[in-house]
């Protein structure tokens, strides 16, 4: 079938056309500039952030030496930074928030120990770091100047902690085997979450799991699964971050057993995504799949068009109905979101500059005065609107600059990469974030702290994978 398709005149004509488009695209000045961020990395070393960090690090190391802490902590378990970073990344979908916070704090302590006991240790340098630090600083200021500081401080401090964990996790990954093992561990956790979600669908009743659906419009949907994450949309957000890596692991498997295992993980996640009945999750996964395949081979654009058409004939009717309902104001979920967006936009006319502070307490204190149709809500149901609510215009600008820098670095690494495994992993890192960000248009995807942490972990992992080829093979538990 594939040979017949490749030999057809239409296929060859389209291949030539898209090849010409691709060549012109890569030759454009804009793309050339975007894919050459090397000068940006040179600026990192001359920046105020880098110089201040180096000075602080020398002082920290000197203090360790003077107090004798180097001798005490050098060979301790707390000096195993990679292990302490893996623990919260793997356990994110299973642990309650405070247990996860404790795990992250231990990782920070381990990072501090490493910096103090090993003066030669190099933290991972990335132009993204400065935006991470600035975003965390602005979010912290927004927390302390909230309309209700007591109501914002819990959410605000946890968010700042998880944002800064990006730098710690990125610095912890120093060898190829560590990068690969971290990816596989995330996929294994994702498969367990997906398996439990499918178990819920098969054996739980609507009375025990909750319907989470407008029964007037979707009478055929008896339940929507949420696995360990308490909400079908939150589960979909989690799956968006890990499913592309499952596909990457299946393609990168060195043995048939590995490929079969990770292909099974991918199937579990895909099936679980279907039974979340999350429309935002569906469109996010379609975008992630399209970006992943096109990054590997641009000719997948042609097959993608055919696949989208074929989905109409193979997908269950309940899924097609969920797709068809997107934008339908008769659906209570859609009308609910639109009303909240309108109310939030009205509120931001007065609070666009500074925001109101993070957390549901701050939102519930201000939003009711602007809400439409007396609808109450815990958040804006939109990632970008909520970030403006939380930290004002500066918060969203820094967040977008951080994403721009992330995509610039990962795509620049991808364009120069010749190692097949690294290219596949980078395609997964880019497509996972893209799918998640698209889902964020329909929901506040940072509402769940466990998924929030995983977003920053995937961001850090993408930055680590961008330098995978420059890493030594090393060992999984190696520290250099």
C-alpha positions as CSV (number, residue, x, y, z in Angstrom):
1,X,0.0,0.0,0.0
2,X,2.8,2.4,0.9
3,X,4.7,1.6,-2.3
4,X,1.5,2.2,-4.4
5,X,1.0,5.5,-2.6
6,X,4.6,6.6,-3.1
7,X,4.5,5.7,-6.9
8,X,1.3,7.7,-7.5
9,X,1.5,10.9,-9.5
10,X,-0.4,12.8,-6.9
11,X,1.9,11.7,-4.1
12,X,5.0,12.7,-6.1
13,X,3.5,16.0,-7.1
14,X,2.6,16.8,-3.5
15,X,6.0,15.7,-2.3
16,X,7.8,18.0,-4.7
17,X,5.5,20.9,-3.7
18,X,6.0,20.4,0.1
19,X,9.7,19.8,-0.5
20,X,9.9,23.2,-2.3
21,X,7.9,24.9,0.5
22,X,10.3,23.3,3.1
23,X,13.4,24.4,1.3
24,X,12.2,28.0,1.0
25,X,11.1,28.0,4.6
26,X,14.5,26.8,5.9
27,X,16.3,29.4,3.7
28,X,14.3,32.3,5.1
29,X,16.1,34.8,7.3
30,X,13.5,34.4,10.1
31,X,14.0,30.7,10.4
32,X,17.8,31.0,10.1
33,X,17.8,33.5,13.0
34,X,15.4,31.4,15.0
35,X,17.5,28.2,14.7
36,X,20.8,29.9,15.6
37,X,20.6,30.8,19.3
38,X,24.3,30.2,19.9
39,X,24.9,33.8,20.5
40,X,22.2,33.8,23.1
41,X,24.1,31.2,25.0
42,X,27.2,33.3,24.8
43,X,25.2,36.1,26.4
44,X,24.3,33.9,29.3
45,X,27.8,33.8,30.5
46,X,28.1,37.6,30.4
47,X,24.7,38.2,32.0
48,X,24.1,39.6,35.4
49,X,22.3,36.4,36.4
50,X,25.3,34.2,35.5
51,X,27.9,36.5,37.2
52,X,25.8,36.8,40.4
53,X,25.2,33.0,40.4
54,X,28.9,32.3,40.1
55,X,29.8,34.7,42.9
56,X,27.1,33.2,45.1
57,X,28.3,29.7,44.3
58,X,31.9,30.5,45.2
59,X,30.8,32.0,48.5
60,X,28.5,28.9,49.2
61,X,31.4,26.5,48.5
62,X,33.8,28.4,50.7
63,X,31.2,28.3,53.5
64,X,31.0,24.5,53.2
65,X,34.7,24.2,53.3
66,X,35.0,26.4,56.3
67,X,32.3,24.7,58.3
68,X,33.6,21.2,57.4
69,X,30.3,20.3,55.7
70,X,32.2,19.1,52.5
71,X,33.7,16.2,54.4
72,X,30.4,15.2,56.1
73,X,28.1,15.5,53.1
74,X,30.3,14.6,50.1
75,X,29.5,10.9,50.2
76,X,26.1,11.1,51.6
77,X,22.8,10.1,50.0
78,X,21.9,13.7,49.8
79,X,24.6,14.2,47.2
80,X,22.7,12.0,44.7
81,X,20.9,14.9,43.0
82,X,19.7,12.8,40.0
83,X,17.9,10.3,42.3
84,X,16.1,13.1,44.3
85,X,15.0,14.8,41.1
86,X,13.6,11.5,39.7
87,X,11.5,10.7,42.7
88,X,9.0,13.7,42.5
89,X,9.0,13.4,38.7
90,X,8.0,9.7,38.8
91,X,5.6,10.0,41.8
92,X,3.8,13.3,40.6
93,X,0.6,11.6,39.6
94,X,0.4,9.4,42.7
95,X,1.3,11.6,45.7
96,X,-0.7,14.3,47.4
97,X,0.5,17.9,46.9
98,X,2.3,18.3,50.3
99,X,4.1,15.0,49.9
100,X,5.3,16.1,46.5
101,X,6.4,19.4,47.9
102,X,8.5,17.6,50.4
103,X,10.1,15.5,47.7
104,X,10.9,18.6,45.7
105,X,12.4,20.4,48.8
106,X,14.7,17.4,49.3
107,X,15.8,17.7,45.7
108,X,16.6,21.4,46.3
109,X,18.6,20.5,49.4
110,X,20.5,17.9,47.4
111,X,21.2,20.6,44.8
112,X,22.6,22.9,47.5
113,X,24.7,20.1,48.8
114,X,26.2,19.4,45.4
115,X,27.0,23.0,44.8
116,X,28.7,23.2,48.2
117,X,30.7,20.0,48.1
118,X,31.7,20.0,44.4
119,X,33.0,23.4,43.4
120,X,33.7,22.1,39.9
121,X,30.1,21.0,39.3
122,X,28.6,22.8,36.3
123,X,25.0,23.8,36.4
124,X,23.2,23.4,33.0
125,X,23.4,26.7,31.2
126,X,20.5,27.7,29.1
127,X,19.0,31.0,27.9
128,X,15.7,29.7,29.3
129,X,17.0,29.9,32.8
130,X,16.8,33.7,33.0
131,X,13.2,33.7,32.0
132,X,12.5,30.9,34.6
133,X,14.1,33.0,37.3
134,X,12.3,36.2,36.3
135,X,8.9,34.5,36.0
136,X,9.4,32.9,39.4
137,X,10.4,36.3,40.9
138,X,7.3,38.1,39.4
139,X,5.0,35.3,40.6
140,X,6.5,35.6,44.1
141,X,5.9,39.4,44.1
142,X,2.3,38.9,42.8
143,X,1.8,36.5,45.7
144,X,3.0,39.0,48.3
145,X,0.9,41.8,46.8
146,X,-2.2,39.7,46.3
147,X,-5.7,41.0,47.1
148,X,-5.6,38.3,49.8
149,X,-2.1,37.4,50.7
150,X,-3.2,34.7,53.1
151,X,-5.3,33.1,50.4
152,X,-2.6,33.3,47.7
153,X,0.6,32.3,49.6
154,X,0.1,28.5,49.6
155,X,-0.5,28.3,45.8
156,X,2.0,31.0,45.0
157,X,4.9,29.5,46.9
158,X,4.3,26.0,45.6
159,X,4.2,27.4,42.0
160,X,7.4,29.3,42.5
161,X,9.0,26.2,44.0
162,X,7.9,24.0,41.0
163,X,9.0,26.7,38.5
164,X,12.6,26.8,40.0
165,X,12.7,23.0,40.0
166,X,13.1,23.3,36.2
167,X,16.7,24.5,36.7
168,X,17.5,21.9,39.3
169,X,16.1,19.0,37.2
170,X,17.9,20.2,34.1
171,X,21.2,20.4,36.0
172,X,20.7,16.9,37.5
173,X,20.8,15.2,34.0
174,X,24.4,15.0,33.0
175,X,24.7,11.8,30.9
176,X,22.9,10.2,28.0
177,X,21.8,7.2,30.0
178,X,20.3,9.6,32.7
179,X,18.3,11.5,30.0
180,X,17.0,8.2,28.5
181,X,16.2,6.7,31.9
182,X,14.3,9.8,33.0
183,X,12.2,9.6,29.8
184,X,11.4,5.9,30.3
185,X,10.6,6.4,34.0
186,X,8.0,9.1,33.1
187,X,6.5,6.8,30.4
188,X,6.3,3.9,32.9
189,X,4.4,6.1,35.4
190,X,2.2,7.4,32.6
191,X,1.3,3.8,31.6
192,X,0.4,3.0,35.2
193,X,-1.9,6.0,35.4
194,X,-3.5,5.1,32.0
195,X,-4.0,1.5,33.0
196,X,-5.8,2.6,36.2
197,X,-8.0,5.0,34.1
198,X,-9.0,2.1,31.8
199,X,-9.7,0.0,34.8
200,X,-12.1,2.7,36.0
201,X,-13.9,2.8,32.7
202,X,-14.4,-1.0,32.6
203,X,-15.3,-1.6,36.2
204,X,-16.5,1.6,37.8
205,X,-20.1,2.8,37.6
206,X,-21.3,6.4,37.0
207,X,-22.4,6.5,40.6
208,X,-18.9,5.7,41.9
209,X,-16.9,7.6,39.4
210,X,-19.1,10.6,38.5
211,X,-20.4,11.3,35.1
212,X,-18.6,14.7,34.4
213,X,-20.7,15.2,31.3
214,X,-23.8,17.0,30.1
215,X,-26.3,14.1,30.0
216,X,-28.8,16.0,27.9
217,X,-26.3,16.3,25.0
218,X,-24.2,13.1,25.5
219,X,-26.6,10.5,26.8
220,X,-24.4,7.7,25.4
221,X,-21.4,8.7,27.6
222,X,-21.9,6.9,30.9
223,X,-18.7,8.1,32.6
224,X,-15.4,9.9,32.1
225,X,-12.3,8.5,33.8
226,X,-9.8,10.5,35.9
227,X,-7.5,7.8,37.2
228,X,-5.4,9.2,40.1
229,X,-5.8,12.8,39.2
230,X,-9.4,13.5,40.3
231,X,-10.7,15.2,37.1
232,X,-10.9,13.9,33.4
233,X,-9.5,17.1,32.0
234,X,-6.6,17.1,34.4
235,X,-5.9,13.5,33.4
236,X,-5.9,14.5,29.7
237,X,-3.4,17.3,30.5
238,X,-1.1,14.7,32.2
239,X,-1.4,12.3,29.3
240,X,-0.6,15.1,26.8
241,X,2.8,15.5,28.5
242,X,3.8,11.8,28.6
243,X,2.2,10.2,25.5
244,X,4.6,11.7,22.9
245,X,7.5,10.3,25.0
246,X,5.9,6.8,24.9
247,X,5.9,7.0,21.1
248,X,9.6,8.2,21.2
249,X,10.6,5.3,23.5
250,X,8.8,2.8,21.2
251,X,10.8,4.1,18.2
252,X,14.1,4.3,20.1
253,X,13.8,0.8,21.7
254,X,17.0,-1.2,21.2
255,X,15.3,-4.6,21.3
256,X,12.0,-5.9,20.2
257,X,11.0,-6.4,23.8
258,X,11.6,-2.8,24.6
259,X,9.7,-1.6,21.5
260,X,6.8,-3.9,22.3
261,X,6.7,-2.7,26.0
262,X,6.7,1.0,25.1
263,X,4.3,0.5,22.2
264,X,2.0,-1.0,24.8
265,X,2.4,2.0,27.1
266,X,1.5,4.3,24.1
267,X,-1.6,2.3,23.4
268,X,-2.7,2.4,27.0
269,X,-2.3,6.2,27.1
270,X,-4.1,6.7,23.8
271,X,-7.0,4.5,24.9
272,X,-7.2,6.3,28.3
273,X,-7.2,9.6,26.5
274,X,-10.2,8.5,24.5
275,X,-12.2,7.6,27.6
276,X,-11.5,10.9,29.3
277,X,-13.8,12.4,26.7
278,X,-11.8,15.6,27.1
279,X,-12.3,17.7,23.9
280,X,-9.3,19.9,24.8
281,X,-7.3,16.7,25.3
282,X,-8.3,15.4,21.9
283,X,-7.3,18.5,20.0
284,X,-4.1,18.8,22.0
285,X,-3.2,15.1,21.2
286,X,-3.9,15.6,17.5
287,X,-1.6,18.7,17.5
288,X,1.1,16.8,19.4
289,X,0.9,13.9,17.0
290,X,1.0,16.1,14.0
291,X,4.1,18.0,15.2
292,X,5.8,14.8,16.3
293,X,5.4,13.1,13.0
294,X,6.2,16.1,10.8
295,X,9.4,16.8,12.8
296,X,10.5,13.2,12.0
297,X,9.5,13.4,8.4
298,X,7.7,16.2,6.6
299,X,6.0,13.7,4.3
300,X,3.7,12.7,7.2
301,X,1.8,15.9,6.3
302,X,0.2,13.9,3.5
303,X,-0.5,10.9,5.6
304,X,-1.9,13.1,8.3
305,X,-4.5,14.5,6.1
306,X,-5.6,11.0,5.1
307,X,-5.6,9.9,8.7
308,X,-7.8,12.8,9.9
309,X,-10.4,11.8,7.2
310,X,-10.1,8.2,8.2
311,X,-10.7,9.0,11.9
312,X,-14.3,9.8,11.1
313,X,-15.0,6.2,10.0
314,X,-13.1,4.5,12.8
315,X,-13.7,6.5,15.9
316,X,-16.6,5.6,18.2
317,X,-19.7,7.7,17.7
318,X,-19.5,9.0,21.3
319,X,-16.0,10.5,20.5
320,X,-17.2,12.0,17.2
321,X,-20.1,13.6,19.0
322,X,-17.7,15.2,21.5
323,X,-15.7,16.6,18.6
324,X,-18.7,17.9,16.9
325,X,-19.9,19.7,20.0
326,X,-16.8,21.9,20.2
327,X,-18.1,25.5,20.1
328,X,-21.7,24.4,20.6
329,X,-23.2,26.9,23.1
330,X,-26.0,24.4,23.8
331,X,-23.4,22.3,25.7
332,X,-23.4,23.4,29.3
333,X,-19.6,23.0,29.5
334,X,-19.0,25.2,26.5
335,X,-21.4,28.0,27.6
336,X,-20.0,27.8,31.2
337,X,-16.4,28.4,29.9
338,X,-17.4,31.2,27.5
339,X,-19.2,33.0,30.3
340,X,-16.2,32.7,32.6
341,X,-13.9,34.0,29.8
342,X,-16.1,37.0,29.3
343,X,-16.3,37.7,33.0
344,X,-12.5,37.3,33.3
345,X,-11.8,39.7,30.4
346,X,-14.1,42.2,32.1
347,X,-12.2,41.8,35.3
348,X,-8.8,42.2,33.6
349,X,-9.8,45.6,32.3
350,X,-9.2,46.8,35.9
351,X,-6.5,44.4,36.9
352,X,-4.4,43.7,33.7
353,X,-1.3,45.4,35.0
354,X,-0.7,43.8,38.4
355,X,-3.2,40.9,38.4
356,X,-5.0,39.9,41.6
357,X,-2.7,37.2,42.9
358,X,-2.6,33.4,42.5
359,X,-5.1,31.0,44.0
360,X,-8.8,30.3,44.0
361,X,-9.3,32.6,47.1
362,X,-8.0,35.6,45.2
363,X,-10.1,34.8,42.1
364,X,-13.3,34.2,44.1
365,X,-12.8,37.4,46.0
366,X,-12.7,39.6,42.9
367,X,-14.4,37.7,40.0
368,X,-18.0,37.6,41.3
369,X,-18.3,41.3,40.8
370,X,-17.5,40.9,37.1
371,X,-19.1,37.4,36.4
372,X,-21.6,36.8,33.7
373,X,-25.0,35.1,34.5
374,X,-24.1,34.8,38.2
375,X,-21.7,31.9,37.3
376,X,-19.1,31.2,40.0
377,X,-15.7,29.6,39.1
378,X,-12.5,28.7,40.8
379,X,-10.3,30.0,38.0
380,X,-10.5,31.4,34.4
381,X,-10.6,28.0,32.6
382,X,-7.8,29.3,30.4
383,X,-4.1,29.1,31.1
384,X,-3.2,32.4,29.6
385,X,-6.0,34.5,31.0
386,X,-5.3,33.0,34.5
387,X,-1.7,33.8,34.3
388,X,-2.6,37.5,33.7
389,X,-5.0,37.2,36.7
390,X,-2.3,35.7,38.8
391,X,0.7,37.9,37.9
392,X,-0.4,40.6,35.6
393,X,0.8,41.5,32.1
394,X,4.5,41.0,33.1
395,X,3.8,37.4,34.2
396,X,2.2,36.4,30.9
397,X,4.9,38.2,28.9
398,X,7.7,36.4,30.7
399,X,5.9,33.1,30.4
400,X,5.6,33.5,26.6
401,X,9.3,34.6,26.4
402,X,10.3,31.5,28.3
403,X,8.3,29.3,25.9
404,X,9.8,31.1,22.9
405,X,13.3,30.5,24.3
406,X,12.5,26.9,25.0
407,X,11.2,26.2,21.5
408,X,14.1,28.1,20.0
409,X,16.7,26.0,21.8
410,X,15.1,22.6,21.3
411,X,14.3,23.2,17.6
412,X,17.8,24.6,17.0
413,X,19.2,21.5,18.6
414,X,16.9,19.3,16.5
415,X,17.9,21.1,13.2
416,X,21.6,20.3,13.9
417,X,21.1,16.9,15.4
418,X,22.3,13.9,13.4
419,X,21.7,11.2,16.1
420,X,18.4,9.5,15.4
421,X,17.5,8.8,19.0
422,X,18.1,12.4,20.1
423,X,16.0,13.7,17.2
424,X,13.1,11.5,18.2
425,X,13.3,12.5,21.9
426,X,13.4,16.2,20.9
427,X,10.4,15.8,18.7
428,X,8.5,14.3,21.7
429,X,9.7,17.2,24.0
430,X,8.5,19.8,21.5
431,X,5.2,18.1,20.7
432,X,4.3,17.4,24.3
433,X,4.6,21.0,25.3
434,X,2.7,22.2,22.2
435,X,-0.2,19.8,22.9
436,X,-0.4,20.9,26.5
437,X,-0.3,24.6,25.6
438,X,-3.2,24.1,23.2
439,X,-5.2,22.3,25.9
440,X,-4.5,25.3,28.0
441,X,-6.7,27.4,25.8
442,X,-9.8,25.6,27.2
443,X,-8.7,25.0,30.8
444,X,-6.4,26.3,33.5
445,X,-3.9,23.5,33.2
446,X,-1.9,24.7,36.2
447,X,-4.8,24.2,38.5
448,X,-3.6,20.8,39.6
449,X,-0.2,21.0,41.3
450,X,0.9,17.5,40.3
451,X,0.4,18.3,36.6
452,X,2.0,21.7,37.1
453,X,5.1,20.0,38.4
454,X,5.2,17.6,35.5
455,X,5.0,20.5,33.0
456,X,8.1,22.0,34.5
457,X,9.8,18.6,34.6
458,X,9.1,18.1,30.9
459,X,10.4,21.6,30.1
460,X,13.6,20.8,32.0
461,X,13.8,17.4,30.3
462,X,13.5,19.0,26.9
463,X,16.4,21.4,27.7
464,X,18.5,18.4,28.8
465,X,17.6,16.5,25.6
466,X,18.7,19.5,23.6
467,X,22.3,18.9,24.8
468,X,22.1,15.0,24.8
469,X,24.6,14.6,22.0
470,X,27.2,16.6,23.9
471,X,26.8,14.4,26.9
472,X,29.0,11.4,27.7
473,X,27.3,8.0,27.6
474,X,28.0,7.6,31.3
475,X,26.0,5.6,33.8
476,X,22.5,6.2,35.1
477,X,23.8,7.0,38.6
478,X,26.8,8.9,37.4
479,X,27.3,12.4,38.8
480,X,29.3,13.7,35.8
